[in-house]
Amino acid sequence: MQDQNFPNLQQQEQLLRLAGQATGRDPEQLRQALQNGQVESLLAGLPGDRKQQAVQLLQDPQALRRMLESPQAQALLRSLMGR
């Protein structure tokens, strides 16, 4: 059964294309980095302070969950996934 909060394969492809456009990176490279847990390579293009914030967030599962469950993040995800 598909989790309503998790994008299906088509939506994942869309998100990767959007992320690729936003970062100027190949969506397939982004996919590989995500699958291989290469977070540092995903964050390489961010300015120093943003990169540090992202790393701290990713290292704190509770903070990451709070952020992803925020109304703003949920609204953004719903709009990106066409819901």
N, C-alpha and C positions, 0 to 999 in steps of 0.2 A: 504494500500500500504506500502511495506517495505521501510524504510529509508535506502538509500545506505550507509550512514555513521554509521549506527547502526548494530551490528552483529545480524544475525538471531539466532534462538534457538540453532541450531547445533553449530554455531560458538561461542555462549555464553558458551555452554558446553565445547568446546575445550579450551576457554580462562580460564574457571574455573579450568579445569584439569591442564593446564600449570601453573596457579597461585598456585595451590595446590602443584604441584611438586616443584616449585621454593621456596615455603615457608615451605614445609613440613607439610602442613595442609590439612585436609579433604576438598575436593571441595564442599561437601554439607554444611559443616560448614561455608565456605566462602560465599556460596549463601545465607544462612540464615542471616549472619551478614550484607551482602549487602542489603537484603530485609528489614531488621529491622533497618537499618541506624546506625549500631554499628561500626562506623569508628574506634574508639579507639581499639576495639578488633582486627580489621584488621591490625592495625599498631603496635600491641604489640611486634612483633619480631624485629622491626627495632631498630638500635642503636639510642641513644638519639637525636643526631643532625639531623639525617635523619627523625626521627619521627616528630620532631619539624618543619622541612621544609615541610613535607607532610601535617601536620595539618594546617600550615599557608596557603599553597596552596589550600587546600580544603575549607578553610574559606573565600577565596577571589575568588568569581565566575569569575571575569574578568581575573584574573591571570590563573585560571584553564582553561578557554576557550582559552586563548592565547597559553598555553602550548599544549592543545589538538589539536589546529589548526596549530601548527608548522609543517613544512615539515617533521621533524624527527619523530614526534609522528604519523603523518598520514602514513608515510612509514612503521613504526613499526606495526601499526594497520592493514594496508593492508596485510603485510606479515603474521601476526598472523591469519588473517581471510582468507588467501589463495586467495587473489585477486591480 
